[in-house]
């Protein structure tokens, strides 16, 4: 599971319209954490010479 906190989401200048509803996340004590939603984001990983680009769900 990939988690992106709301502050980072807004610092990347992403829009709320990109967020789709999501189910809550439960911590070890079985307590739910409110989730704003999920979003597909394009990520590039690598070192410049060797890289890959894929869509990830956050």
ROSE-4610 file (N, C-alpha, C; in Angstrom, 1 decimal, always signed):
// ROSE-4610
residu = [X/X/X/X/X/X/X/X/X/X/X/X/X/X/X/X/X/X/X/X/X/X/X/X/X/X/X/X/X/X/X/X/X/X/X/X/X/X/X/X/X/X/X/X/X/X/X/X/X/X/X/X/X/X/X/X/X/X/X/X/X/X/X/X/X/X/X/X/X/X/X/X/X/X/X/X/X/X/X/X/X/X/X/X/X/X/X/X/X/X/X/X/X/X/X/X/X/X/X/X/X/X/X/X/X/X/X/X/X/X/X/X/X/X/X/X/X/X/X/X/X/X/X/X/X/X/X/X/X/X/X/X/X/X/X/X/X/X/X/X/X/X/X/X/X/X/X/X/X/X/X/X/X/X/X/X/X/X/X/X/X/X/X/X/X/X/X/X/X/X/X/X/X/X]
num = [1/1/1/2/2/2/3/3/3/4/4/4/5/5/5/6/6/6/7/7/7/8/8/8/9/9/9/10/10/10/11/11/11/12/12/12/13/13/13/14/14/14/15/15/15/16/16/16/17/17/17/18/18/18/19/19/19/20/20/20/21/21/21/22/22/22/23/23/23/24/24/24/25/25/25/26/26/26/27/27/27/28/28/28/29/29/29/30/30/30/31/31/31/32/32/32/33/33/33/34/34/34/35/35/35/36/36/36/37/37/37/38/38/38/39/39/39/40/40/40/41/41/41/42/42/42/43/43/43/44/44/44/45/45/45/46/46/46/47/47/47/48/48/48/49/49/49/50/50/50/51/51/51/52/52/52/53/53/53/54/54/54/55/55/55/56/56/56/57/57/57/58/58/58]
x = [+0.8/+0.0/+0.9/+0.6/+1.4/+0.5/+1.0/+0.3/+0.9/+0.1/+0.6/-0.2/+0.5/-0.3/-0.8/-1.9/-2.6/-1.7/-0.8/+0.1/+1.0/+1.6/+2.4/+1.6/+0.3/-0.6/-0.8/-1.0/-1.3/+0.0/+1.1/+2.4/+2.8/+2.3/+2.5/+1.5/+0.7/-0.3/-1.3/-1.6/-2.7/-4.0/-5.0/-6.4/-7.3/-8.2/-9.2/-9.9/-10.1/-10.9/-10.2/-8.9/-8.1/-8.3/-9.0/-9.2/-10.5/-10.4/-11.6/-11.9/-13.1/-13.4/-12.6/-12.3/-11.5/-12.1/-11.8/-12.2/-11.2/-11.6/-10.7/-9.6/-8.5/-7.4/-7.5/-7.2/-7.3/-5.8/-5.6/-4.3/-4.2/-3.1/-2.9/-4.0/-4.5/-5.5/-6.9/-7.0/-8.2/-9.1/-8.4/-9.1/-9.0/-10.1/-10.0/-9.4/-8.7/-8.1/-8.8/-9.3/-10.1/-9.2/-9.6/-8.9/-9.6/-8.9/-9.5/-9.9/-9.1/-9.4/-8.1/-8.3/-7.1/-7.0/-5.7/-5.5/-4.4/-4.5/-3.4/-2.4/-1.1/-0.1/+1.0/+1.6/+2.7/+4.0/+4.7/+6.0/+7.1/+8.3/+9.5/+10.5/+11.1/+12.1/+13.3/+14.5/+15.7/+16.8/+17.9/+19.0/+19.4/+18.4/+18.7/+19.1/+20.1/+20.5/+19.6/+19.2/+18.4/+17.1/+16.0/+14.7/+13.5/+12.5/+11.2/+10.1/+9.0/+7.9/+6.6/+5.9/+4.7/+3.6/+2.4/+1.3/+1.2/+1.0/+0.9/-0.4/-1.0/-2.2/-1.8/-2.1/-1.9/-3.2]
y = [-1.2/+0.0/+1.2/+2.1/+3.4/+4.5/+5.3/+6.4/+7.7/+8.7/+10.0/+10.9/+11.6/+12.5/+13.7/+14.3/+15.4/+16.6/+16.9/+18.0/+17.8/+16.7/+16.4/+16.5/+16.0/+16.0/+17.4/+18.3/+19.7/+20.5/+20.1/+20.7/+20.3/+19.2/+18.8/+19.5/+20.4/+21.1/+20.3/+19.1/+18.2/+18.7/+18.4/+18.9/+17.8/+18.2/+17.3/+16.5/+17.0/+16.3/+15.0/+14.8/+13.6/+12.5/+12.8/+11.9/+11.1/+9.8/+9.0/+8.4/+8.1/+7.6/+6.3/+6.2/+5.0/+4.5/+3.3/+2.7/+3.1/+3.1/+3.4/+2.4/+2.9/+2.1/+1.7/+0.5/+0.1/-0.1/+0.5/+0.4/-0.9/-1.2/-2.4/-2.7/-1.6/-1.7/-1.8/-2.1/-2.2/-0.9/+0.2/+1.5/+2.1/+2.6/+3.1/+4.5/+4.8/+6.1/+6.6/+7.9/+8.5/+8.7/+8.2/+8.3/+9.3/+10.3/+11.2/+10.6/+9.7/+9.0/+8.4/+7.9/+7.4/+8.1/+8.0/+8.7/+8.0/+8.0/+7.5/+8.6/+8.3/+9.3/+8.7/+9.4/+8.9/+9.1/+8.0/+8.1/+7.6/+8.4/+8.0/+7.6/+6.4/+5.9/+5.6/+6.0/+5.7/+6.7/+6.6/+7.5/+8.3/+8.5/+9.3/+8.4/+7.6/+6.7/+5.4/+4.9/+3.8/+4.2/+4.2/+4.6/+3.9/+4.0/+3.5/+4.4/+4.5/+5.3/+4.4/+4.5/+3.7/+4.5/+4.1/+4.7/+3.9/+4.6/+4.1/+4.6/+3.8/+4.2/+4.6/+5.8/+6.3/+6.5]
z = [+0.0/+0.0/+0.0/-0.9/-1.0/-0.4/+0.5/+1.2/+0.9/+0.5/+0.3/+1.2/+2.1/+3.0/+2.2/+2.8/+2.1/+1.9/+2.8/+2.7/+1.4/+1.2/+0.1/-1.2/-1.2/-2.3/-2.8/-1.8/-2.2/-2.6/-2.0/-2.4/-3.8/-4.3/-5.7/-6.6/-6.1/-6.8/-7.6/-6.9/-7.5/-7.1/-7.8/-7.6/-6.9/-6.1/-5.4/-6.4/-7.6/-8.7/-9.1/-8.8/-9.1/-8.1/-7.0/-5.9/-6.0/-6.0/-6.0/-4.6/-4.3/-2.9/-2.6/-1.4/-0.9/+0.4/+0.7/+2.0/+3.1/+4.4/+5.5/+5.6/+6.2/+6.5/+8.0/+8.4/+9.8/+10.3/+11.5/+12.1/+12.9/+13.6/+14.3/+15.4/+16.0/+17.1/+16.5/+15.2/+14.5/+14.5/+14.6/+14.6/+13.2/+12.6/+11.2/+11.2/+10.1/+9.8/+8.6/+8.7/+7.7/+6.5/+5.3/+4.1/+3.2/+2.6/+1.7/+0.4/-0.1/-1.3/-1.9/-3.2/-3.9/-5.2/-5.7/-7.0/-7.8/-9.1/-9.9/-10.2/-9.9/-10.2/-11.0/-12.0/-12.8/-12.0/-11.9/-11.2/-12.1/-12.0/-12.7/-11.6/-11.8/-10.9/-11.7/-11.1/-11.7/-11.5/-12.2/-12.0/-13.2/-14.1/-15.3/-16.5/-16.3/-17.4/-17.4/-16.3/-16.2/-15.4/-16.1/-15.4/-16.0/-15.3/-15.7/-15.2/-16.0/-15.6/-15.6/-14.5/-14.3/-13.5/-13.7/-12.9/-11.6/-10.5/-9.1/-8.5/-7.7/-7.0/-5.6/-5.2/-3.8/-3.1]
